[in-house]
């Protein structure tokens, strides 16, 4: 990842970790546990968060100037996902990944 600042490299890694965590928890945890974990609003938010994180990482990797806009949106989605996962409970890994990504993306957005 030559040419990328260390801050951007960390954000890409944080985004990809959050992508993997949210998608993995949605498909491997939430679907198995059921109940509140698969309520449409929560489940769609988890999938939206995973996709926003993936898109942010991709835009940074390709050097797109619009990554700042995507990172700003990603930070908002990650914050909402962290709140939802915290409310549902038993999703500490997702909460931590989302909060870390939110913080990193907020820094990249400005």
N, C-alpha and C positions, 0 to 999 in steps of 0.2 A: 504494500500500500504506500509506495513511494509518492511523495508530493502531498500527502495528507498530513495535517497538523496532528500532534499527539492528542489534542482535545477531540478532533473529529474521529480519529481512530478509536478512542475510548467510547465515543457516542455510537459509532457503528457497532462495536462489540456489545454495548449495553442494549442497543436496539435488537440485535440478533438474539441475545439471551432472552429478552422479553418476548420476542416473537416465538421462540422455541418453548418458553415456559407457558405462555398463554395458550398456544395451540395444543401443546401436550397436555396441559391440565384440563382443557375443555374436552379433548377427546379421550383421555385416559383416566381422568378423575371425575369430572362432572357427569359425563354420560354413565359412568359406573355407579356413582352415588345416587344420582337422580334427585328428586324433590326440588328444593330451591335452586340447586346447582344447574338445573336444566330449564329453569323458567326462561321464556323467550328473551326478555329484556336483558337478563344477565348473560345468557349464553351468546346472544348476538353481540353484546358489548365485548366479550372475551375474543370473539372472532374478529371484530372490528379492530381491537387493540393489536392483535397479532398482525393483521394486515397493515395497519398504520406503521407499526414498527418495521416490518419488512420493507415497506415502501420508503421510509426514511433512510434506512441503511442503504438501499439501492441508489437513491438519489445522491447520497453522499459519495458512494463508491464510484459513480460515473461522473462526478464533478459537476452536477447540475446546480446552477445558481438558485433554483427554486427550492433547494433542500431546506432553506430557512423557513419557508412557509409550511412545508410538510412537517418539519420538526416542531413548529409551534402547534399545529393541529395534533400531532402525535402526543405532545405533552399533555394536552387537554384530555385526549382519549385515555391515556395512561392513568391520569388522575381519577377519572370516572371509573375506570376498570378496577383500580386499587380500592376505591370506596365500595364498589359493588362486591368485590371478592371478600373484603373485610366484613361486610354486612352478612354475606352468606355464611362465612365461617369455614374453618378447616382448609384455608387456601393461603397459608402464610407465604409460601414460595412465590405465588403469583403477586401477592401484595408487595413483597419486597422487590421483585423484578420490575413491576410497574412503577413503583416510586423511584427506583434508581433510573429508569428510562425517562420518566417525567423530568427529573432534575437535569439529566444530561441533555435532553432535547431542548429544554428551556434555555440552557446556555448556548446551544447551537442556533436557536431561533433569533437571537439578538446579536 
